[in-house]
């Protein structure tokens, strides 16, 4: 019960021993539990005290009831199970000493057993301790009301999460941030470079607090030296994020948790307000972007002016990026109420990362995808690496329960009129990339090669027929020998019929590979001398891989 007691508001046993009414008190046993918190007081007048004992009590006794209490060691264990803070006893009049077994039991449990001085009066102890507890609780409530007043003033003044985060460090004596549920920092204050660079707190990208490494709420106080406390920002059944406190050179306290909960409630109001506003704006922006990408938004000049009013700069070379959340294998289909917040958080992550790099970029989230129009001018190394850097930052280190996503990247669109085609290119790249490389893939349209053409063939039956006619027996599955021959053929063609290199890659002897080539040509035809046959075989093998038609 030791750790649980630290969650109560009151004063510790150690603090109580410094009061004048307990002067001369000796700790007989259980010294490791002096940080237990006293919230109530009780007096033991009868041996069967257990039904009246409550957690966080200091139990006072003259020792008279202990004469007939029977198993004193068992009584100590029962008192500890009920969360008692400590037992204070006057020895000498009724009980001279406590048995060694009792002292050993108290030591093992960390339940303080205190010997009161003969001059101590119970009424003085009760009066002084109760006054101190009430004063401490009143101070905590006053501090909480001050936090509430300050934060309400922030909201009434139209402030957002940044304004809330700015006010909290002076009230909480530490660094404060507001994050998304997976730890992306939305606002922060009072945070020095040492904290930002600490790998215990932030992932290598520096943009995500590692929420999964720290306990929530009062449970954080169970740690040996709690420095970090986080509380969820909840509105109804929706989890909007975390308010996090990192203390400055001190352990976090129960009062910190209480104040953070007040701050989280305020943050929930701000986030709910902002979501309501952004939902209207986002609906309008999403509808306009749909028209733009469908080529129905009007002439370039009109589109450029309208986008500028939305904060979008499209009068420059742009690259389209389409990101789609991947389904989790074996996971149940989410309910409608769960699906929407996941996509909203996904779109929010993209918006946060992209706007830091390109404030004029377009970021719009739909139910099945996030569409980004990112500036392609400036910077070295080409568009692809820069976009992949954005993707890597959105993905982070994969902590916090984030879901994988597949991304497609278009060619550069030099003018607004080219954006519809760029959008289709990005969608096609995402679709083909997922088929080829599975969930979490990143594909550029220019790198698709022949897969661009294959992805446009809607008739799967026709592709199956082509594969069967071209590969013959090798189109079938279930035979290790044929699967092995198909791998040999593909490796040989990919290496432009270089026998030595193919043998090295497949770990075959040169003569073994020559034998296999002869066998393949008897099955498929003279592909080593017929370039048209080689082309057909390559296309058939790519179609097999892309559409997974071998089964």
C-alpha positions as CSV (number, residue, x, y, z in Angstrom):
1,X,0.0,0.0,0.0
2,X,3.1,2.3,0.2
3,X,2.9,3.6,-3.4
4,X,-0.9,4.0,-3.4
5,X,-0.7,6.3,-0.3
6,X,1.4,8.9,-2.2
7,X,-1.6,9.6,-4.4
8,X,-3.5,11.2,-1.4
9,X,-3.4,14.9,-0.5
10,X,-2.1,15.6,3.0
11,X,1.2,15.6,4.8
12,X,3.8,12.8,4.9
13,X,4.6,11.0,8.1
14,X,8.1,12.5,8.0
15,X,6.5,16.0,7.9
16,X,4.2,15.2,10.7
17,X,7.1,14.2,12.9
18,X,8.5,17.8,12.6
19,X,5.4,19.3,14.2
20,X,5.6,20.4,17.9
21,X,2.8,18.2,19.0
22,X,4.9,15.1,18.1
23,X,8.1,16.4,19.6
24,X,10.2,13.5,21.0
25,X,8.5,10.8,18.9
26,X,10.7,7.9,18.0
27,X,10.4,5.7,14.9
28,X,10.5,2.1,16.2
29,X,10.1,0.3,12.8
30,X,8.9,0.9,9.2
31,X,11.2,3.9,8.5
32,X,11.1,3.2,4.8
33,X,7.4,4.3,4.9
34,X,7.9,7.8,6.3
35,X,6.8,9.2,2.9
36,X,3.3,7.7,3.4
37,X,0.6,10.4,3.4
38,X,-1.6,11.2,6.4
39,X,-5.0,12.4,5.4
40,X,-7.1,11.4,8.4
41,X,-6.7,10.7,12.2
42,X,-8.1,7.9,14.3
43,X,-7.8,6.7,17.9
44,X,-7.7,3.0,18.7
45,X,-9.9,2.3,21.8
46,X,-10.9,-1.3,21.1
47,X,-8.9,-4.4,19.8
48,X,-11.2,-4.9,16.8
49,X,-10.3,-1.6,15.2
50,X,-10.1,-2.9,11.7
51,X,-13.7,-2.2,10.6
52,X,-13.2,1.5,11.4
53,X,-9.8,2.0,9.8
54,X,-9.6,4.0,6.6
55,X,-6.7,4.5,4.1
56,X,-4.2,7.3,4.9
57,X,-5.0,7.4,8.6
58,X,-2.6,8.0,11.5
59,X,-3.8,5.6,14.2
60,X,-3.2,6.8,17.8
61,X,-3.3,4.4,20.8
62,X,-2.4,4.3,24.4
63,X,-1.6,0.6,24.0
64,X,-4.5,-0.5,26.2
65,X,-6.4,-2.3,23.4
66,X,-3.2,-4.1,22.4
67,X,-3.2,-6.1,25.6
68,X,-6.1,-8.3,24.3
69,X,-5.4,-7.9,20.5
70,X,-3.9,-11.4,20.2
71,X,-1.7,-11.7,17.1
72,X,-0.1,-8.3,17.0
73,X,2.0,-9.1,13.9
74,X,-1.1,-10.1,12.1
75,X,-2.8,-6.9,13.2
76,X,0.1,-4.9,11.6
77,X,-0.3,-6.8,8.3
78,X,-4.1,-6.1,8.4
79,X,-3.6,-2.4,9.0
80,X,-1.1,-2.2,6.1
81,X,-3.5,-3.9,3.8
82,X,-6.1,-1.2,4.6
83,X,-3.6,1.5,3.6
84,X,-2.9,2.9,7.0
85,X,-0.3,5.7,7.1
86,X,1.3,4.9,10.5
87,X,0.6,3.7,14.0
88,X,1.6,6.0,17.0
89,X,1.6,4.3,20.4
90,X,2.3,5.4,24.0
91,X,4.4,2.7,25.6
92,X,5.0,2.2,29.3
93,X,1.6,2.4,30.9
94,X,-0.2,-0.6,29.4
95,X,2.4,-2.1,27.0
96,X,6.1,-1.7,27.8
97,X,7.6,-3.0,24.5
98,X,6.5,-4.3,21.2
99,X,7.6,-7.9,20.3
100,X,10.5,-8.2,17.8
101,X,8.2,-10.1,15.4
102,X,5.9,-7.0,15.3
103,X,8.9,-4.7,14.6
104,X,10.2,-7.0,11.9
105,X,6.8,-7.2,10.2
106,X,6.4,-3.4,10.2
107,X,9.9,-3.1,8.7
108,X,9.2,-5.6,6.0
109,X,5.9,-3.7,5.1
110,X,7.3,-0.2,5.4
111,X,4.5,0.7,7.9
112,X,5.9,3.2,10.4
113,X,5.4,2.3,14.1
114,X,5.9,5.5,16.2
115,X,6.6,5.7,19.9
116,X,5.0,8.8,21.4
117,X,6.6,10.8,24.2
118,X,4.9,10.5,27.5
119,X,4.2,14.2,27.4
120,X,2.3,14.1,24.2
121,X,-1.5,14.8,24.5
122,X,-3.7,13.2,21.9
123,X,-5.9,16.3,21.6
124,X,-2.9,18.4,20.7
125,X,-1.9,15.9,18.0
126,X,-5.4,15.8,16.6
127,X,-5.8,19.5,16.6
128,X,-2.4,20.4,15.0
129,X,-2.4,17.6,12.4
130,X,-5.9,18.2,11.3
131,X,-5.2,22.0,11.0
132,X,-2.1,21.3,8.9
133,X,-3.9,18.8,6.6
134,X,-6.8,21.2,6.0
135,X,-4.4,24.1,5.4
136,X,-2.5,22.0,2.8
137,X,-5.6,21.0,1.0
138,X,-6.9,24.5,1.0
139,X,-3.6,25.7,-0.5
140,X,-3.9,23.0,-3.2
141,X,-7.4,24.0,-4.0
142,X,-6.4,27.7,-4.1
143,X,-3.6,26.9,-6.5
144,X,-6.0,24.8,-8.6
145,X,-8.5,27.7,-8.7
146,X,-5.7,30.1,-9.8
147,X,-4.7,27.8,-12.6
148,X,-8.3,27.5,-13.6
149,X,-8.8,31.3,-13.6
150,X,-5.6,31.9,-15.7
151,X,-6.6,29.3,-18.2
152,X,-10.2,30.5,-18.5
153,X,-8.8,34.0,-19.1
154,X,-6.7,32.6,-21.9
155,X,-9.7,31.0,-23.6
156,X,-11.9,34.1,-23.2
157,X,-9.1,36.1,-24.8
158,X,-9.2,33.8,-27.8
159,X,-6.0,32.0,-27.0
160,X,-5.1,28.6,-28.3
161,X,-2.9,25.7,-27.2
162,X,0.3,27.8,-27.5
163,X,-1.2,30.4,-25.1
164,X,-2.1,27.6,-22.6
165,X,1.3,26.1,-22.8
166,X,2.9,29.5,-22.3
167,X,1.1,30.1,-19.0
168,X,1.6,26.7,-17.4
169,X,5.4,26.6,-16.7
170,X,5.1,29.5,-14.2
171,X,2.2,27.8,-12.5
172,X,3.7,24.2,-12.4
173,X,7.4,24.9,-12.1
174,X,8.5,22.8,-15.1
175,X,8.5,22.4,-18.8
176,X,5.0,21.9,-20.3
177,X,3.8,20.7,-23.7
178,X,0.5,19.7,-25.4
179,X,0.8,16.8,-27.7
180,X,-1.3,14.6,-30.0
181,X,-2.3,11.1,-28.7
182,X,0.9,9.7,-30.3
183,X,3.1,12.4,-28.9
184,X,3.5,15.0,-31.7
185,X,4.2,18.3,-30.0
186,X,1.4,20.8,-30.7
187,X,2.6,23.5,-28.3
188,X,5.4,23.7,-25.7
189,X,6.9,26.2,-23.2
190,X,9.7,26.4,-20.7
191,X,11.7,23.7,-22.5
192,X,15.4,24.1,-22.8
193,X,17.7,22.4,-25.4
194,X,18.9,19.8,-22.9
195,X,15.3,18.5,-22.4
196,X,14.7,18.6,-26.2
197,X,17.8,16.6,-26.9
198,X,17.1,14.0,-24.1
199,X,16.4,10.6,-25.8
200,X,14.4,9.6,-22.8
201,X,11.8,12.2,-23.7
202,X,11.9,12.6,-27.5
203,X,12.4,10.3,-30.5
204,X,15.4,10.9,-32.8
205,X,13.4,13.2,-35.1
206,X,12.9,15.5,-32.1
207,X,9.3,16.2,-33.0
208,X,7.6,13.5,-31.0
209,X,7.4,13.0,-27.2
210,X,7.6,9.3,-26.4
211,X,4.2,9.1,-24.7
212,X,4.4,5.3,-24.6
213,X,7.3,5.4,-22.2
214,X,5.5,7.2,-19.4
215,X,2.6,6.5,-17.1
216,X,-0.7,8.5,-17.2
217,X,-2.0,10.6,-14.4
218,X,-1.5,9.7,-10.7
219,X,0.1,6.3,-11.7
220,X,3.2,8.3,-12.7
221,X,3.8,9.0,-9.0
222,X,4.4,5.3,-8.4
223,X,7.9,5.7,-9.9
224,X,10.9,6.0,-7.7
225,X,11.7,9.6,-8.8
226,X,8.8,10.8,-11.1
227,X,10.0,13.6,-13.3
228,X,7.3,13.3,-16.0
229,X,3.5,13.4,-15.6
230,X,1.1,13.2,-18.5
231,X,-2.7,13.4,-18.5
232,X,-5.0,12.7,-21.4
233,X,-7.0,15.5,-23.1
234,X,-10.5,13.9,-23.4
235,X,-13.7,15.3,-24.9
236,X,-16.5,12.7,-24.5
237,X,-15.1,9.4,-25.7
238,X,-12.5,11.0,-28.0
239,X,-8.8,11.2,-27.1
240,X,-7.3,14.4,-28.4
241,X,-3.9,14.3,-26.9
242,X,-1.8,14.8,-23.8
243,X,-0.7,17.6,-21.5
244,X,2.8,16.8,-20.2
245,X,4.8,18.2,-17.4
246,X,8.6,17.6,-17.1
247,X,9.6,18.9,-13.6
248,X,12.7,21.0,-13.0
249,X,15.0,19.1,-10.5
250,X,12.2,17.8,-8.3
251,X,9.8,14.9,-8.1
252,X,6.3,15.4,-9.4
253,X,3.6,15.5,-6.7
254,X,-0.1,14.7,-6.5
255,X,-0.9,18.5,-6.8
256,X,0.9,18.5,-10.1
257,X,-1.4,15.8,-11.4
258,X,-4.5,17.7,-10.2
259,X,-3.4,20.9,-11.9
260,X,-2.5,19.1,-15.1
261,X,-6.0,17.6,-15.1
262,X,-7.4,21.2,-14.9
263,X,-5.2,22.2,-17.8
264,X,-6.2,19.2,-19.8
265,X,-9.9,20.0,-19.4
266,X,-9.1,23.5,-20.7
267,X,-7.1,22.2,-23.6
268,X,-10.0,19.9,-24.5
269,X,-12.3,23.0,-24.8
270,X,-9.7,24.7,-27.0
271,X,-9.2,21.7,-29.2
272,X,-13.0,21.1,-29.5
273,X,-13.5,24.7,-30.5
274,X,-10.7,24.6,-33.0
275,X,-12.0,21.3,-34.5
276,X,-15.4,22.8,-34.9
277,X,-14.0,25.7,-36.8
278,X,-11.5,23.6,-38.8
279,X,-14.3,21.1,-39.7
280,X,-16.2,23.9,-41.5
281,X,-13.1,25.3,-43.1
282,X,-11.8,21.8,-44.0
283,X,-15.0,20.9,-45.6
284,X,-14.9,23.9,-47.9
285,X,-11.1,23.5,-48.6
286,X,-11.7,19.8,-49.3
287,X,-14.5,20.4,-51.7
288,X,-12.5,23.1,-53.6
289,X,-9.4,20.8,-53.8
290,X,-11.6,18.0,-55.2
291,X,-12.8,20.5,-57.9
292,X,-9.2,21.6,-58.6
293,X,-7.9,18.0,-58.9
294,X,-10.8,17.1,-61.2
295,X,-10.1,20.1,-63.4
296,X,-13.4,21.9,-62.6
297,X,-12.1,24.8,-60.6
298,X,-11.7,27.3,-63.4
299,X,-8.8,29.0,-65.1
300,X,-5.3,29.2,-63.7
301,X,-5.6,32.9,-62.6
302,X,-8.8,32.3,-60.8
303,X,-7.5,29.2,-59.1
304,X,-4.3,30.9,-58.0
305,X,-6.2,33.8,-56.4
306,X,-8.7,31.6,-54.7
307,X,-6.0,29.3,-53.3
308,X,-4.1,32.3,-52.0
309,X,-7.2,33.3,-50.0
310,X,-7.0,29.9,-48.4
311,X,-3.3,30.3,-47.6
312,X,-2.2,28.0,-50.4
313,X,0.6,29.0,-52.8
314,X,0.1,27.0,-56.0
315,X,1.7,29.6,-58.4
316,X,4.9,27.6,-58.5
317,X,6.1,24.0,-59.4
318,X,4.4,21.5,-57.2
319,X,4.6,17.8,-56.5
320,X,1.5,15.8,-55.5
321,X,1.7,13.4,-52.7
322,X,-1.1,10.9,-51.8
323,X,-0.9,9.1,-48.4
324,X,-3.3,6.3,-47.5
325,X,-3.6,4.5,-44.1
326,X,-2.9,0.8,-44.4
327,X,-5.3,-1.7,-42.8
328,X,-3.8,-3.7,-40.0
329,X,-3.7,-7.5,-40.6
330,X,-5.9,-9.4,-38.2
331,X,-7.4,-6.2,-36.7
332,X,-11.2,-5.9,-36.5
333,X,-12.9,-3.4,-38.7
334,X,-13.1,-0.2,-36.7
335,X,-16.5,1.3,-35.9
336,X,-17.5,4.5,-37.7
337,X,-16.9,6.6,-34.6
338,X,-13.3,5.2,-34.3
339,X,-12.4,5.5,-38.0
340,X,-12.9,9.2,-38.3
341,X,-10.6,10.3,-35.5
342,X,-7.8,8.1,-36.8
343,X,-7.9,9.8,-40.2
344,X,-8.2,13.2,-38.6
345,X,-5.1,12.5,-36.5
346,X,-3.3,11.2,-39.6
347,X,-4.2,14.4,-41.6
348,X,-3.2,16.5,-38.6
349,X,0.3,14.9,-38.5
350,X,0.8,15.6,-42.2
351,X,-0.3,19.2,-41.8
352,X,2.0,19.7,-38.8
353,X,5.1,18.4,-40.6
354,X,4.4,19.9,-44.0
355,X,3.5,23.4,-42.8
356,X,6.8,23.6,-40.8
357,X,8.7,23.1,-44.1
358,X,6.4,24.8,-46.6
359,X,3.8,27.2,-45.1
360,X,2.1,27.6,-48.5
361,X,1.6,23.9,-49.1
362,X,-1.8,22.3,-49.6
363,X,-2.7,19.6,-47.0
364,X,-6.2,18.2,-47.1
365,X,-7.5,15.0,-45.4
366,X,-10.3,12.8,-46.8
367,X,-11.8,9.6,-45.5
368,X,-9.4,7.4,-47.4
369,X,-6.4,9.6,-48.1
370,X,-4.4,12.7,-47.4
371,X,-3.5,14.8,-50.4
372,X,-0.5,17.1,-50.3
373,X,0.6,19.6,-52.9
374,X,4.2,20.5,-51.9
375,X,6.5,23.0,-53.4
376,X,9.1,21.4,-55.7
377,X,11.3,24.4,-56.4
378,X,14.4,25.2,-54.4
379,X,16.7,22.9,-52.5
380,X,19.2,20.4,-53.9
381,X,19.0,16.7,-54.3
382,X,15.8,16.5,-56.2
383,X,12.2,16.3,-55.2
384,X,12.0,12.7,-54.3
385,X,14.5,12.8,-51.3
386,X,12.8,15.9,-49.9
387,X,9.4,14.4,-50.0
388,X,10.7,11.1,-48.5
389,X,12.2,13.2,-45.7
390,X,8.7,14.6,-45.0
391,X,7.3,11.1,-45.1
392,X,9.9,9.9,-42.6
393,X,9.1,12.7,-40.2
394,X,5.4,11.9,-40.4
395,X,6.1,8.3,-39.7
396,X,8.5,9.1,-36.9
397,X,9.9,6.1,-35.1
398,X,6.6,4.2,-35.2
399,X,5.9,4.7,-31.5
400,X,2.7,5.6,-29.8
401,X,0.6,3.1,-31.7
402,X,0.8,4.9,-35.0
403,X,-0.5,3.0,-38.1
404,X,1.6,2.4,-41.2
405,X,0.7,4.2,-44.4
406,X,1.5,3.9,-48.1
407,X,2.6,7.0,-50.1
408,X,2.7,7.9,-53.8
409,X,4.7,10.7,-55.3
410,X,3.9,12.4,-58.7
411,X,6.0,14.1,-61.2
412,X,6.5,17.8,-60.8
413,X,3.5,19.9,-62.0
414,X,4.8,23.2,-63.5
415,X,1.4,24.9,-63.6
416,X,-2.0,24.6,-61.8
417,X,-3.5,23.0,-65.0
418,X,-1.2,20.0,-64.6
419,X,-2.3,19.3,-61.0
420,X,-5.1,16.9,-61.9
421,X,-2.7,14.7,-63.8
422,X,-0.1,14.9,-61.0
423,X,-2.8,13.8,-58.5
424,X,-3.6,10.7,-60.6
425,X,0.1,9.9,-60.9
426,X,0.5,10.0,-57.1
427,X,-2.6,7.8,-56.6
428,X,-1.3,5.3,-59.2
429,X,2.1,5.3,-57.5
430,X,0.6,4.6,-54.1
431,X,-1.7,1.8,-55.5
432,X,1.2,0.1,-57.4
433,X,3.6,0.6,-54.5
434,X,1.3,-1.2,-52.1
435,X,0.8,-4.1,-54.5
436,X,4.5,-4.4,-55.1
437,X,6.1,-3.8,-51.7
438,X,3.2,-4.1,-49.3
439,X,2.0,-1.7,-46.6
440,X,4.2,1.2,-45.6
441,X,5.8,1.5,-49.1
442,X,6.8,4.8,-50.8
443,X,6.6,4.9,-54.6
444,X,7.5,7.6,-57.1
445,X,5.6,7.6,-60.4
446,X,8.8,8.0,-62.4
447,X,10.1,4.8,-60.9
448,X,7.1,2.6,-61.7
449,X,8.4,1.6,-65.2
450,X,6.4,-1.1,-66.8
451,X,4.2,-1.4,-63.7
452,X,2.6,1.9,-64.8
453,X,1.2,0.1,-67.9
454,X,0.3,-3.1,-66.1
455,X,-1.7,-1.3,-63.5
456,X,-3.9,0.2,-66.2
457,X,-5.1,-3.2,-67.4
458,X,-8.5,-3.8,-65.8
459,X,-9.0,-7.3,-67.3
460,X,-7.4,-9.7,-64.8
461,X,-8.5,-12.6,-66.9
462,X,-6.7,-11.3,-69.9
463,X,-3.5,-10.9,-67.8
464,X,-3.8,-14.4,-66.5
465,X,-4.2,-15.7,-70.0
466,X,-1.1,-13.8,-71.1
467,X,0.9,-15.2,-68.2
468,X,-0.2,-18.8,-68.9
469,X,0.6,-18.6,-72.6
470,X,4.0,-16.9,-72.1
471,X,5.3,-18.9,-69.0
472,X,3.6,-22.2,-69.7
473,X,4.3,-24.6,-66.9
474,X,6.1,-21.9,-65.0
475,X,2.8,-20.0,-64.5
476,X,1.7,-22.8,-62.1
477,X,2.5,-23.0,-58.4
478,X,2.9,-25.7,-55.9
479,X,6.0,-27.3,-57.3
480,X,9.3,-26.3,-55.7
481,X,11.1,-27.2,-58.9
482,X,9.0,-24.8,-61.0
483,X,9.2,-22.1,-58.5
484,X,13.0,-22.4,-58.4
485,X,13.1,-22.4,-62.2
486,X,11.0,-19.2,-62.3
487,X,13.3,-17.5,-59.9
488,X,16.3,-18.6,-62.1
489,X,14.6,-17.2,-65.2
490,X,13.8,-13.8,-63.6
491,X,17.3,-13.4,-62.2
492,X,18.9,-14.3,-65.5
493,X,16.7,-11.8,-67.5
494,X,17.2,-9.0,-64.9
495,X,21.0,-9.5,-65.4
496,X,20.7,-9.3,-69.2
497,X,21.6,-13.0,-69.7
498,X,24.9,-12.6,-67.8
499,X,25.5,-16.2,-66.9
500,X,28.4,-15.6,-64.6
501,X,26.7,-12.8,-62.6
502,X,23.4,-14.8,-62.3
503,X,25.3,-17.9,-61.1
504,X,27.0,-15.8,-58.4
505,X,23.7,-14.2,-57.3
506,X,21.9,-17.6,-57.1
507,X,25.0,-19.4,-55.7
508,X,25.0,-21.9,-58.5
509,X,28.0,-23.5,-60.3
510,X,28.4,-22.0,-63.8
511,X,27.7,-25.4,-65.5
512,X,24.6,-25.9,-63.3
513,X,23.2,-22.6,-64.5
514,X,24.0,-23.5,-68.2
515,X,22.1,-26.7,-67.7
516,X,19.1,-24.8,-66.3
517,X,19.1,-22.3,-69.2
518,X,18.9,-25.2,-71.6
519,X,16.0,-26.7,-69.7
520,X,14.2,-23.3,-69.6
521,X,14.6,-22.8,-73.4
522,X,13.2,-26.2,-74.0
523,X,10.1,-25.2,-72.0
524,X,9.8,-21.6,-73.1
525,X,11.6,-21.2,-76.4
526,X,15.0,-19.7,-77.5
527,X,14.8,-16.6,-75.3
528,X,18.6,-16.2,-75.3
529,X,18.5,-15.4,-79.0
530,X,15.0,-14.0,-79.4
531,X,14.6,-10.4,-77.9
532,X,10.9,-10.4,-78.4
533,X,10.4,-13.5,-76.4
534,X,12.6,-12.1,-73.7
535,X,10.4,-9.0,-73.5
536,X,7.3,-11.1,-73.2
537,X,8.8,-13.2,-70.5
538,X,9.9,-10.1,-68.5
539,X,6.4,-8.6,-68.8
540,X,4.8,-11.8,-67.7
541,X,7.0,-12.1,-64.7
542,X,6.4,-8.5,-63.7
543,X,2.6,-9.1,-64.1
544,X,2.9,-12.2,-61.9
545,X,4.7,-10.2,-59.2
546,X,2.4,-7.2,-59.4
547,X,-1.0,-8.9,-59.4
548,X,0.1,-11.9,-57.4
549,X,-1.6,-14.1,-59.9
550,X,0.6,-17.1,-59.3
551,X,-1.9,-18.6,-56.8
